[in-house]
Amino acid sequence: MKSSDREAARRAARGDALRAATVRALTGDATFHYSNGRLCRNMKPLPIHAPHLRTAFAEDTFASSRGAADGAALRVRHSDAELHRRLLPEGSVQRLLFELLEQLRCESLLPEGMPGLAQNLRSRFEAWSRDMHRSAIVDGHLGLLLYSVAQMCWSRLSGWPVLEETEGLIEATRASIAPLIGAPLAGMRRTRGDQRAFAEHALELARQISEMIDAERAARLPDEAEDQQDDEAARNAFSLFLDFEDGDEEGITLAHTGESRVLRASEQGYRVFTTRYDRESYAATLVRKALLAEYRERLDERIGAQALNVPRLARALKAALAVPQRDGWSFGEEHGRIDGRRLAQLVSSPAERRLFRLERHTLIAESMVSFLIDCSGSMRAQIEPVAMLIDVLTRALDSAGIASEVLGFTTGAWNGGRARLDWLAQGRPRHPGRLNEVGHLVFKDAETSWRRARADIAALLKGDLFREGVDGEAIEWACNRLRAHAVNRRILIVVSDGSPMDAATHQANDAYYLDNHLKQVIGEQRAAGDVEVLGLGIGLDLSPYYRHSLAVDLSAPPDMTLLAGIVGFIGAAGRRGR
């Protein structure tokens, strides 16, 4: 690791320690700590109850990241989680708003004599507000409405004015909805100290906004696809997927990690005993054609039973991955830059105001997404819903015109295979490093469309491909494949249900050798900055490894709620930074 990377890691650790100390002081709970920028209690990450508490610690100011920590602490201190859970409404928009309002209520109950805490909270909310404004999410009707409600409620409860640079943006929306939500707003301000009384007004406000959105959707023409796409993007951006609950996510545990003494003491760093038996294969070549066709038929039946809306998912992915690019000028505008060609009109027609021009931008989704699937033995039991998930997302990406790859990683044998036999023949030298036959699998490459690769993707269902897993080397391989493509944004989504595992390597080195190499590789990719590496945990929280991770429960087949949450996670990770 470079000295600059070590110094950055030390600064991050000091920041985490200071934030954790502040939370412990505010809550009186000594079990709070930070892990990878996420507040945890007893090794379990706390839920993020509001979108403005999501942070990118590498880019946020210290006051802003402290504000997120202070907000989480005040939520623990002032909110009865059991009461809140009983009061949660059913509708997704109502739940989102109710969660946000309860968070803002807690943040308004500041201890006396702590002006710094108030400034931290303000810095955090304003930083989130600016990010939302610059992301173009607020350009759509739904995004602007939700953003305006958030600004109005925050201002009323905190006493701070709305963000000045977006005040003009929300003015018309604020004026139109103020008569409808004025009474609940005033009620929330009066009852901030009483959670149950506050909830009555918060539920009323959430209901009114939800009904307003439903009425607007009902009046919209079916073919207004652009508005629908904006709604998808806004819903994803404001989504609190998996964090709506109060944090007791049954079945979701935190990945266990430790420190490798062997890797730390090694002057050579991570070692590979031999690459002689390593293989890269197209997975479909390892399965008989008849069996592959049977797998594909089975996968189609499972997906068909879910009635998934792939076109809707494609629109959401395109909105989440799109980057605004300049697309010429719009002339004849009433504001913007003066158009020199129309100055003569100013003399001939003094009342003429359409003398300006504006830059025109269009959203371009020049991205590539790779799915890297952990093909270790433990994933075999869950591979069917995983295959459904990957197949639908890949099909949606293809429909959106976004390139994708489906990759996998496993080993050629259990317990080291031929690599271990060579090691034994050489007298068992100490600390040989990785000691197995690595197998990298290609289920779909970037040049092949989903339609042509759909049979090959079904090879995921072949159980005997699943053995052990060397995650770090697989991520390096997948990132290098992504770099071979000239796109604006490269995203690698690692789908895994556990820590790296290879019995022979663990026995010959130590239990955390592959684990620490995985962390090292992810740190190197983040420093390179040209590939975003995201973790998708199958029944497991992968935050000890990945800066941006999402844990999902696949005990039931994937549905549109799950898929929309994953799309929102991908889009939000890009806005938070790598």
N, C-alpha and C positions, 0 to 999 in steps of 0.2 A: 504494500500500500504506500502511495506517495505521501510525503510529509504534509502536503496541503490537505490531502484526504484525512490523514490522522488528526490534524488540527481541527478540521471541520467536524469530525466525529467527536472530538473532545468538547468542542463548543456546544454541539447538539446535546451531549450527555449532561453538561453543566446546565443548559437551559431546561432539560427535562427534570433534573434534580430540583431546580429552583421552582419550577411550576408545580411539581409534586408537593414540595414543602408548603407552598401557598395553599394548595387544596387541602392538605392535612390540617393546616392552621384554621381554615375557614369552616371545615366540617367536624373537626375533632376526631377524625377517623384515621388511625395510623396505618391502615392497610392500603391506602391510595399510593400509586406510583405511576410513572410514565414508561411506556415501552413503544419504541419506534414512533414517537410523536402522538401516541394514543393513551388517554387516561385509563388506567386499569385499577381494579380493586380485587385483591387476592388473585392476581395473574389473569383476571378476566376483563377484557375491554368493556368500558361502560358504553351504553348506547349513545348515539348522537341524536339529540331530540329536536334539533332545528338546523336548517341548512347553513345558517351563519356560523355555526360552531365547527363546521368542517374546515380544516386549515391545511396549508402546505407550509410546514415549518421551515423548509429550506428557503422560502421566498418571503414569507410574512415578516413584518417587523416584530421586534420582541414584544412591544405593547400589544400588538394584535394577537399574537399567539398566547400571551398571558391572558388576554381578554377571553379567549376560548376556554382556558383552564378555569378562570374565575367564574365564567358562566356555568360551567359544568358543576363547580363546587356549590354555587348558589342554588342550582337545581336540586342537588342532594340535600342541601340544608333546609330548603323551604317547601319542597313538594312531597306530599304523601303519595308514594308510587302506587300503592294499592288502591287508594281512592281515585287517583288519576286513571288507572287502568279500568276501573268500573265505569267511569264517566265517558270514556272514549266513544265517539260516535262511529257509525258504520261506514259511511261514504269516504272514499279515498281523499277527496279534496277537504272534506270536513275534518278528517283525522289529521291531515297535514296542518291545517290552520289551527286546530285545537292544540296540537303539540307545540307549534310555534308560539301561540299566545300564552301557554303555561310557562314556557321558557322565558318569555319576555316579562311575565309577572314576577318570576323568581329573580330576574336580573334587576328589577326595579326596587327590590327590598334590600337596599344596601346597608351594611353596618355603618354606624355613625363614625365620623372621623377618618374615613378612608377615601379621600378624593382620588388617589391613584388608581384604586380599583374601578371607580366610575369611569375614569379616562380610558382604562384598558378595555372595558366593556364597549365604550363608544368607538374606540379604534377598531375593535373586532367587527362590529356591525357595519361601520362605514367601509371597512376594507372589503367585506362581502358585498356590500351594495355597489361599490365601484366595479368589482369583478363581474357582477350580474349585468350591470349597465354595458360594460365593454364586450360582453359575450354575445350581444345581439339577441339574447333570449327575450328581453323586454320589448322587442320589436313586434311580437305577435300579441293578439288580444289577450289570451290567457296569461301569458308571461307578464304583460304590463299590469293586468288586474291584480295578480298575486303579489307582484312587486310593490304596487301602490298600497295594497292593504298592509303588507309588512311594514312599509315606511310609516304609514299613518298610525298603526298600533304601537310601533316602537316609540315614535315621537310622543304619543299621548301618555304612554306608561313611564317613559324615562324622563320626560321633560326636555329632552334635547330636540332641536329643530331637525327636520328631515334634511338629508344630504343635499347641500346647496347645488352641486353640479347636476343633479337629476330632478331638482324641484320643478323646473319647467316641463320636464318630460311627463311627470305624474299629475300636473295641475288639472288638466281636463278630466282625467279619471277620478281624481280626488273630489273634484266638484260634483261629479255625477253620482258618486256612491255615498258621499257624506250624509245626505238626508236619510239614506236607508240604514246606515250603520252608526249614526250619531248617538242614538240612545244606548246600544250595547257598549260603544266606546266609553261613554261617560260612566256607565255602570261598572265597567272593568276598572277604570281609574279609582272609583270610590271603594271598591271591594278588593283591592290588591292584597290586603293582609289576610283575607279569608278565602282559602282555596275553593271551598264548595260554592260559596256565593259568587265568586269570580267566574267559576265554571258555567253558571247559568247564563251569564252575559256572553261568555266566550262561545258557548254552543249556539246561542242565537245568532251571533255574528257569522260563525262558520256556516250555519244553515242558510242565511241570507245570501252569502257569497256563492255557495254551492248552487242554490236555486237560480241565481243570476247567470252562472256559467251554463247550467242545463238549458235555460231559456234561450241563451244566445246560440248554443249548439243546435237546438231544435229549429231555430229560424234560419240556420245556415243551409245553403244549397248543397246537395250531395257532392257536386263536382268541384267544390272549392278546396281543391287538394292542397294548395299552398297554405291556407289557414289551418287545415288539419295537420300539416307537417309542423307548423309553428306550435300548435297545441302539444304535439308529441314532444318536441324539444323542451318546451316549458315544463311539462309534467315531469320529464326526466330530470331536468335541472333542479327542480324543487323537491324531487322525490327523497324520502327518508327510508329507502328500502332496507328492511330487516332491523332498522333502528326505531320503528314505531313502538315496538314493545318496550317494556321497561328494563330490558337488558338481560332478562333471564331466558336466553334463547336455548330452549331445550334441545339437546343433541348437538349443539355447537360448542366445541371445546377449543382451547387455545393450543396451538402446536408447541410441543416441548422442545427446548433447545438448551445448549450448554456450550462449553468452551473446549476446543481440541488442543491439548497440550502438545501433541505431536506436530500438528500443523503450525502452531505458534513457534515451536522451537526449531523448525526446519529452516535452514538457510536457503534451500532451493524452492521453498513454498510447496504448493500442491504438486504431487508427483503421480505419474501413471507408470505402473510396473511394465506393461507392454501394451502396445496398440495393435499387435499382430492379428488379433482375432476380432477386432472391432468391425462392425458392419453398418452400412447404410442401405436400406432396402425399401422398395415400394411394397407396402403391406399387402396389396392385392395379389402379388406374385407368390405370397406365402399361404394362400388359401385356394382350395379347389374351386373352379368356376361355378360348379353346381351348388356348392355350399355357400359361396358368396351370393349367388342369386337368392338362395333361401334366406340368408341373413337380411338381404335388402327388402325382401317381401315382408319379413317380420318387422323390420324397422318402419316400413311404410304403414303397416297396420296400426302400430302403436302411435305413430304421429297422426294418422288420420283420425283416430279415436279422440284426440285432444282438440280437434277443430281450431287449430291455430291460424291466426290471421297474418300470413307471411307478408303481403303487401304493406300492411300497417307497420309491421316490424321493420321492413325495408326503409320506409319513410323516416321512421324514428332513428335508424342507424345513420342514414344519410345526414339527417339534421345534427346528430351527435358528433359526427366525424367531419362535418363540413368546415372549411376555413374560408372567411371572406376574402375575395380577391377583386382588385379594381377592374371595372368593366366599362371604361369610357366615361362620358359625361351625359348628364341630363340637362337640356337647355330649356329656356323659357320659364325659369323658376322665379319665385318672388323673394327668395333669400339665397344666400350662398356667396360665391365669388362673382364679381362683376364680369359680364361677358362683353369684351371690348368691341365685338362686332355689332352690338346693339346700342352703343353710346349715342349714335345719331338719333335713335328713337327718343332718347331722353330730351332732346331739343325739339323734335317735331311733335312729340306727344308727352308732355310733362306728367300727365296722370298715369302713364304706363309704368307698371311696377315689375313686369316679367322681364327683367334685364339681367338675371343672374343665372349661374350654372352650378350644378352640384355633381360631385363625384358619384358615379354609380358603381355599386359593388354587387357581386353575385357570389353565392356560396358554392364552393367547389370541394368535392369530397375526394381529393387526390391522396388517398390513404391506402394502407395495406394492413390487414389483420391476420396474425398467425395464431392458431390454437395449438399449444404444446401439451399433449395429454400424457399424464403419468400412467404408464402401462405396467405398474407394479402389481403384485399379487392381490393386495388389499383392494385395489380398484375393480377387480373382476366382478365383485358382487354388485357394484353400482354402475357398471359400464352401460347397461341398456338405457337408463335415463340420461347418462352423460352423452351417449351416441345420439339420442334424440335431440338433446340440447344443441350439440355441435352441428348436427345436420341442418336443423332449422335456421340457426344463426348463419351458417355458411350459405344456405339458399337465399336468405334475406340479403346478405352482403352482395351476393351475385346479382340479385334483382336491383340493388342500389348502385351497381356499377363499381363496386369496391373489391379490389383483389383480395384473395384470402388463401391461406394454407392451413391444412390440418396435418399436424405432425405428432409423433409419439416417441417415447423413449422407454427402453426396457434393457434387459441384459440377455446375452446369448445362452446363459445357463444359470442354474441356482448355485449358490455357494462358491462362486469363483470360476467354475468351469476349467477350461484349458489354461487360462492365465494363472490360476492357483496351482495347477499341476506343474507348470514351468517354475513357479516360485519354490515349490517343494523340491524340485529337481536341483535347484541352485543352492540348496542348503538353508532356506528360509531366512534370507537377509532381513534385518530389522527395518520396520517401518517402510514397507515397499510402496506405499501409496495406494491408488485405486487398483484393485486386484480382481477384476472380472472382465468379461467380454461385453463391451457396450454395444447396444443395438439401437440405432436410430431409424425410425419408421416414417415413411411418407405416405399418408392416406390420400392427400390431395395437394398438388403443387399450385403455384400462383398462376401458371399459364393455362390450367385446365378449368373449365367452367364447372359449376356444381352439377349441371345436367350430365356432363360426360364423366364426372368423378363420383356420382352418387353410388354406384355399385362398389367402388373402392372404399368409400367412407364406411360402408357396412362391414368391412374387415375388422372394425373396432370390436365387433361381437365375438371374435375368435378368441376364446379364453386362454388357449395355451401360448399366446404371445406374451402373456402377462407374467413377469418373473420378479426381478428386483429393479431398483431405480437409482441412477446417478444423475441427480437433477442439475448440478452446476454445469457439467460438460454439455448436457442437452440444451441448456439455455444459451450457452455460447454458440452452439451449432445453429440453433434456430435464429438467433440474432444476426449471425453472419449471412444466413439465407435472406433475411429481411433487407440487409444492407445492399444486397445485389440488385435491388429494385429502386428506381428513381421516383420516389413519391415524397409528398410533403410531410406525412406523418406515418410512422411505423409503430405498430402495437403488437406486443407479444402477450398473450393471455395463457398463463400456465395453469392447467386444470389438474389439481392434485388433492389427495385426501390424507396426506401425511408428510413426514420428514423424509429426507433421502435415506435409503436403506439398501445396503449390500453387506451380507453377513461376512463374507471373506474379508472385505476391506475393513470392516469394524474390528474383526478379531485380530488382524495383523497390524492395525494402527491404534485407533481408539474409537469410542462410540460416536464422537462428534466430528470426525474427520471430514466426511462428506457434507455434513450439516454446515460446518464453518466455511467450506469451499463454496457452497451455495450462496451464503451471505456475501462472500468476497466477490463472486461473479456478479451478483445483483448490484453491489456497490460500484463495480467497474462499469457496468452497462449504464447505470444512472449517471456516472461521471462523464461517460462518452456523450450522453445526451441525445443521441439520434434514434434510440429505440426506447419506447415506454414498455416496461415490464410490469404486468399486473398479475396478481394472484387470485385465482378463483378456487376457494376452498370448498371441497365437497364434504359437508358435515364437519368442517374444521376451520378454525380461524388461523389464517396464515400470516397474520400481521407481524410475528417475530422475524419473518423473512422479507416480506414485500412491503414497501412503503404504501402502496395502494393495493388493498386486498378486499375481497368480499366473500363472506361465508354464505353458502346456500344449502338448503335442506332438500335433497332429492328423494326423500322417502316416498313422495308422490310424484307422478310424471310431471314434467315441466309444463306450465301453463303461461298465458299471456302476462300475468302479473309478475311471475319470475323472470320472463324474458325481458319485459319492459324495465325491470329493476337492473338487470345486467347491462342493458343498453345505457341506462342512466349512469351507471357506475363507470362505464367506458368513457362516456362524454365528460363526466365530472373529473375523472382522473387527468384528462388533457388540460382542463381549465386550472386544476390545482397545481399542475407542473409535474415534472418527472421526478 
